[in-house]
Amino acid sequence: MSDIATRLEAELPGRVLRDPAARAAHSRDTWMLNELRDLEGQPPTPPLAVVEPESTAEVAAVLRACRKSGTPVVTYGGGSGVCGGVETAGREIVLSTRRMSGLVELQPDDLSARFRAGTLGIEAERQVQEAGLTIGHWPQSIELASVGGLVATRSAGQYSTGYGNVEDVVLALEAVLPDGAVLRTRPTPRAAAGPDLRQLLLGSEGILGVVTEVAFSLRPLPEASRGQALHFPGFAEGLEAIRRIVRAGWRPPVVRLYDAPESARHFAEHVPAERHALLLLHEGPKPAVEVERSAVAELARACGGAETDPALVDQWLETRNKVPGFRGFLEKGIVVDTIEVAATWGRIGRIYERAVAALRALPDVLSASAHSSHSYRSGTNLYFTFAARPEDRAAMAASYRACWAAVMQAVDAEGGGIAHHHGIGRVRRDFLADELGEAGVALLRALKRALDPDDLLNPGVLLPDA
Ligand SMILES: Cc1cc2nc3c(=O)[nH]c(=O)nc-3n(C[C@H](O)[C@H](O)[C@H](O)COP(=O)(O)OP(=O)(O)OC[C@H]3O[C@@H](n4cnc5c(N)ncnc54)[C@H](O)[C@@H]3O)c2cc1C
């Protein structure tokens, strides 16, 4: 056993896991390339040990001990990240937040609830729903992801168009910095006390500290909820309808536009071939829901939308958290992944055309499609899905990288944002300078050096190699 694992075991008895199964289970997240490496019999080398602290003080003790011994620390929440944010190389301690779970405080009058970082998203939502409230943050991985992980990756939920993304519902945070100091932001509705330090942790992917508590700003459960569905002759017409809907001030929580291939894949029963489906869910006080529903329908019809059976929305609601794993595809020699990006309205149409064309031009690509699922006054996101099967199975990883590069280059060329909500991890870090510029990357590097001079927190993630 390594020295650091022995020391942690002495300092935190019962919290250190050293058995091979536990170490292997914490050696990676759900990134497709790591799944492929597993299949090829080349999984990441497990960490030295997994430590499961039970309190903020214990997290601080782990970070201080690891800093003293020069040992890297990889924070592990639910392991549902899809960008390679968790990947070990045999020399780290993995700090799992699993035992730091549960509600700390609920203040219904303030519409706020504070959770320990390892609480799963679904558990946090259940607890506040018991009080008639909701966080309103519904990532597809809500049953897998921890609230600390949602913060660390700047997650987006399926209801984001109405309720915002994780950064809009985080009221306050507690985090342990790399030197063991504890940062607590105050749960005030707004502050002008210098830069917002919550933003340092939102999207920090475990490189600047360990999030230990998350306080959410809540909302009452809606009185009414009603879906509607339409379809459009073109993806551009559907995007234009969404632009006009949000511009007019309507905010259906769910607004999802699928291009024709995805509409055919998911909703063939209710959407004619070559049409592009738009699913909407309206929530709030009953009269407001009805008013929004008819105003939105009118705007959509003006852009060529034709109404179809709202049962489509119920179908989506029932299946929205089910995703086939990568494994079945990989075993057939097919690499599959999704890539989410964002852009202003003026650019998003060109990004769709350019990225899909770039993917389809690659020799191995079997399918390339997209949908938009998170909209804003000034723009929207696109969520591309691709499948590729190289002739030579040994070329699967290269084929996968080529698909990613094609989309990243198309987005960069059209001035879009390279990541809407999955983060950077390892899969995007070499494209980060496209978005932030050299000065932006240098600033992030300087911040990292100031907080973590020995580069011990999650090295290799987010920042490109120097
Ligand atoms: C089927 C599926 C569907 C998904 N759907 C969505 C979706 O709808 N929206 C969305 O945004 N994402 C989605 N994701 C991606 C993933 O669930 C999110 O990135 C999620 O936020 C990761 O949380 P986690 O707790 O699993 O983090 P992990 O995978 O454990 O870690 C992710 C990163 O955050 C760091 N980290 C974790 N916890 C902490 C902490 N407490 N403090 C500091 N750093 C930490 C890790 O070091 C790592 O870099 C999906 C993933 C899957 C597999």
PDBQT file of the ligand as one rigid body, heavy atoms in Angstrom, charges set to zero:
ROOT
HETATM    1  C1  LIG A 501     -26.980   9.288 -19.870  1.00  0.00    +0.000 C 
HETATM    2  C2  LIG A 501     -26.389  10.626 -19.549  1.00  0.00    +0.000 A 
HETATM    3  C3  LIG A 501     -27.178  11.760 -19.710  1.00  0.00    +0.000 A 
HETATM    4  C4  LIG A 501     -26.644  13.023 -19.412  1.00  0.00    +0.000 A 
HETATM    5  N1  LIG A 501     -27.454  14.113 -19.509  1.00  0.00    +0.000 NA
HETATM    6  C5  LIG A 501     -26.991  15.341 -19.151  1.00  0.00    +0.000 A 
HETATM    7  C6  LIG A 501     -27.837  16.493 -19.199  1.00  0.00    +0.000 A 
HETATM    8  O1  LIG A 501     -29.011  16.426 -19.540  1.00  0.00    +0.000 OA
HETATM    9  N2  LIG A 501     -27.301  17.683 -18.830  1.00  0.00    +0.000 N 
HETATM   10  C7  LIG A 501     -26.017  17.786 -18.409  1.00  0.00    +0.000 A 
HETATM   11  O2  LIG A 501     -25.592  18.895 -18.071  1.00  0.00    +0.000 OA
HETATM   12  N3  LIG A 501     -25.200  16.713 -18.369  1.00  0.00    +0.000 NA
HETATM   13  C8  LIG A 501     -25.649  15.503 -18.709  1.00  0.00    +0.000 A 
HETATM   14  N4  LIG A 501     -24.823  14.396 -18.644  1.00  0.00    +0.000 N 
HETATM   15  C9  LIG A 501     -23.428  14.558 -18.215  1.00  0.00    +0.000 C 
HETATM   16  C10 LIG A 501     -23.209  14.385 -16.701  1.00  0.00    +0.000 C 
HETATM   17  O3  LIG A 501     -24.282  13.748 -16.070  1.00  0.00    +0.000 OA
HETATM   18  C11 LIG A 501     -22.963  15.744 -16.072  1.00  0.00    +0.000 C 
HETATM   19  O4  LIG A 501     -21.750  16.251 -16.572  1.00  0.00    +0.000 OA
HETATM   20  C12 LIG A 501     -22.935  15.727 -14.541  1.00  0.00    +0.000 C 
HETATM   21  O5  LIG A 501     -22.915  17.059 -14.091  1.00  0.00    +0.000 OA
HETATM   22  C13 LIG A 501     -21.764  14.982 -13.945  1.00  0.00    +0.000 C 
HETATM   23  O6  LIG A 501     -22.014  14.839 -12.557  1.00  0.00    +0.000 OA
HETATM   24  P1  LIG A 501     -21.307  13.661 -11.716  1.00  0.00    +0.000 P 
HETATM   25  O7  LIG A 501     -21.678  13.844 -10.298  1.00  0.00    +0.000 OA
HETATM   26  O8  LIG A 501     -21.640  12.351 -12.313  1.00  0.00    +0.000 OA
HETATM   27  O9  LIG A 501     -19.796  14.038 -11.933  1.00  0.00    +0.000 OA
HETATM   28  P2  LIG A 501     -18.533  13.131 -12.271  1.00  0.00    +0.000 P 
HETATM   29  O10 LIG A 501     -18.709  12.446 -13.566  1.00  0.00    +0.000 OA
HETATM   30  O11 LIG A 501     -18.192  12.314 -11.102  1.00  0.00    +0.000 OA
HETATM   31  O12 LIG A 501     -17.442  14.282 -12.445  1.00  0.00    +0.000 OA
HETATM   32  C14 LIG A 501     -17.525  15.221 -13.482  1.00  0.00    +0.000 C 
HETATM   33  C15 LIG A 501     -16.428  16.263 -13.298  1.00  0.00    +0.000 C 
HETATM   34  O13 LIG A 501     -16.716  17.078 -12.156  1.00  0.00    +0.000 OA
HETATM   35  C16 LIG A 501     -15.720  16.922 -11.147  1.00  0.00    +0.000 C 
HETATM   36  N5  LIG A 501     -16.445  16.860  -9.876  1.00  0.00    +0.000 N 
HETATM   37  C17 LIG A 501     -17.416  15.983  -9.506  1.00  0.00    +0.000 A 
HETATM   38  N6  LIG A 501     -17.867  16.287  -8.284  1.00  0.00    +0.000 NA
HETATM   39  C18 LIG A 501     -17.191  17.372  -7.867  1.00  0.00    +0.000 A 
HETATM   40  C19 LIG A 501     -17.211  18.153  -6.673  1.00  0.00    +0.000 A 
HETATM   41  N7  LIG A 501     -18.022  17.876  -5.649  1.00  0.00    +0.000 N 
HETATM   42  N8  LIG A 501     -16.356  19.203  -6.581  1.00  0.00    +0.000 NA
HETATM   43  C20 LIG A 501     -15.512  19.513  -7.597  1.00  0.00    +0.000 A 
HETATM   44  N9  LIG A 501     -15.443  18.791  -8.734  1.00  0.00    +0.000 NA
HETATM   45  C21 LIG A 501     -16.282  17.746  -8.874  1.00  0.00    +0.000 A 
HETATM   46  C22 LIG A 501     -14.958  15.662 -11.507  1.00  0.00    +0.000 C 
HETATM   47  O14 LIG A 501     -13.627  15.716 -11.040  1.00  0.00    +0.000 OA
HETATM   48  C23 LIG A 501     -15.053  15.669 -13.028  1.00  0.00    +0.000 C 
HETATM   49  O15 LIG A 501     -14.093  16.533 -13.581  1.00  0.00    +0.000 OA
HETATM   50  C24 LIG A 501     -25.314  13.128 -18.967  1.00  0.00    +0.000 A 
HETATM   51  C25 LIG A 501     -24.535  11.982 -18.813  1.00  0.00    +0.000 A 
HETATM   52  C26 LIG A 501     -25.060  10.741 -19.098  1.00  0.00    +0.000 A 
HETATM   53  C27 LIG A 501     -24.201   9.530 -18.907  1.00  0.00    +0.000 C 
ENDROOT
TORSDOF 0
